[in-house]
Amino acid sequence: MKFYRREGQHILVDRRVLSRIVRYAELSKSDAVLEVGCGTGNLTSYLLKSSGVVYGIEKDRRFVDLLKKKFSHEISENRFVLIEGDALRVEWPEFNKFVSNIPYNISSELTFRLLEHKFDLAVVMYQKEFAERLVAREGSKSYGRLSVMVKAFCRAEILEIVRPSAFRPRPKVESAIVRLYPEPEIAVRDVEKLDLLLRAAFSSRRKKFGKVLRSLGVDCDVEGYEDERPENIPPEVYARLSECL
Ligand SMILES: C[S@@+](CC[C@H](N)C(=O)[O-])C[C@H]1O[C@@H](n2cnc3c(N)ncnc32)[C@H](O)[C@@H]1O
């Protein structure tokens, strides 16, 4: 079968990594797992062994046909529910754990879609650089709008870096397994205002923070960060100052 890189079709074949993903997700038979991008079902097999029900969303018709054959027994028992379509468009079923080796080209949109839902735990394979942006704090070169926005919804940790040799075909980039807990790290009253502030700040990283705020008409105590660059402003300060917008 031909795999399309543009669809992020890199199949995880390293069994040790697959087992660890399941362990990180702390699965039990009472769990309902959502997996986006089931591909050839390698991860799906592991998820089915350890959870009560798996909901899979897959866009590629060829994989959907393959999955229907491979898991016909589990489908007949309603232990595997396969949804054919684009995970950014189809309605998501109710689940309490999200475990996926996702297509990297939709990482950001998919993560924010996930964060709109109620869940207990998520274990997600991302491109390494994206994972670093998710967990970054002020002062780090990976710190940006995504790092702060995500903290308004959850706490993220990188569990391990995964080499290209764990996949077929091999991606050109390294990957990282990230665990997300739905526990906000910063208190935000209005996420849209925070987003507005972050877009203004990180569209001009060389600008001093005081100037960014004045350009938005914010008249607030900037807590001594007037002359700092946006990448040095802590997430908590962005959250507080977004209330002045
Ligand atoms: C990185 S592969 C993961 C395959 C498999 N889960 C594994 O771990 O080996 C990504 C999968 O997502 C599918 N995919 C790509 N874009 C998608 C989308 N928008 N919605 C649902 N599935 C998508 C691809 O067809 C591919 O099967």
The ligand as a MOL file (V3000), in Angstrom:
LIG
                    3D

  0  0  0     0  0            999 V3000
M  V30 BEGIN CTAB
M  V30 COUNTS 27 29 0 0 0
M  V30 BEGIN ATOM
M  V30 1 C 0.7480 9.1250 11.7420 0
M  V30 2 S -0.4600 8.0910 10.9640 0 CHG=1
M  V30 3 C -0.8920 7.1050 12.3370 0
M  V30 4 C -1.2850 5.7090 11.9770 0
M  V30 5 C -1.4970 4.7550 13.1410 0
M  V30 6 N -2.3780 5.3140 14.1480 0
M  V30 7 C -0.1870 4.3550 13.7870 0
M  V30 8 O 0.0140 4.7190 14.9250 0
M  V30 9 O 0.6150 3.7250 13.1820 0 CHG=-1
M  V30 10 C -1.7740 9.2550 10.7750 0
M  V30 11 C -3.0910 8.6960 10.2610 0
M  V30 12 O -4.0510 9.7610 10.2570 0
M  V30 13 C -4.8220 9.7080 9.0540 0
M  V30 14 N -5.3070 11.0860 8.8130 0
M  V30 15 C -4.6790 12.1180 8.1860 0
M  V30 16 N -5.4130 13.2450 8.2530 0
M  V30 17 C -6.5570 12.9110 8.9370 0
M  V30 18 C -7.7150 13.6370 9.3220 0
M  V30 19 N -7.8590 14.9420 9.0300 0
M  V30 20 N -8.6890 13.0020 10.0060 0
M  V30 21 C -8.5730 11.6680 10.3110 0
M  V30 22 N -7.4890 10.9410 9.9740 0
M  V30 23 C -6.4950 11.5390 9.2940 0
M  V30 24 C -3.8710 9.1810 8.0130 0
M  V30 25 O -4.5760 8.6030 6.9260 0
M  V30 26 C -3.0760 8.1570 8.8340 0
M  V30 27 O -3.7130 6.9270 8.8380 0
M  V30 END ATOM
M  V30 BEGIN BOND
M  V30 1 1 1 2
M  V30 2 1 2 3
M  V30 3 1 2 10
M  V30 4 1 3 4
M  V30 5 1 4 5
M  V30 6 1 5 6
M  V30 7 1 5 7
M  V30 8 2 7 8
M  V30 9 1 7 9
M  V30 10 1 10 11
M  V30 11 1 11 12
M  V30 12 1 11 26
M  V30 13 1 12 13
M  V30 14 1 13 14
M  V30 15 1 13 24
M  V30 16 1 14 15
M  V30 17 1 14 23
M  V30 18 2 15 16
M  V30 19 1 16 17
M  V30 20 1 17 18
M  V30 21 2 17 23
M  V30 22 1 18 19
M  V30 23 2 18 20
M  V30 24 1 20 21
M  V30 25 2 21 22
M  V30 26 1 22 23
M  V30 27 1 24 25
M  V30 28 1 24 26
M  V30 29 1 26 27
M  V30 END BOND
M  V30 END CTAB
M  END
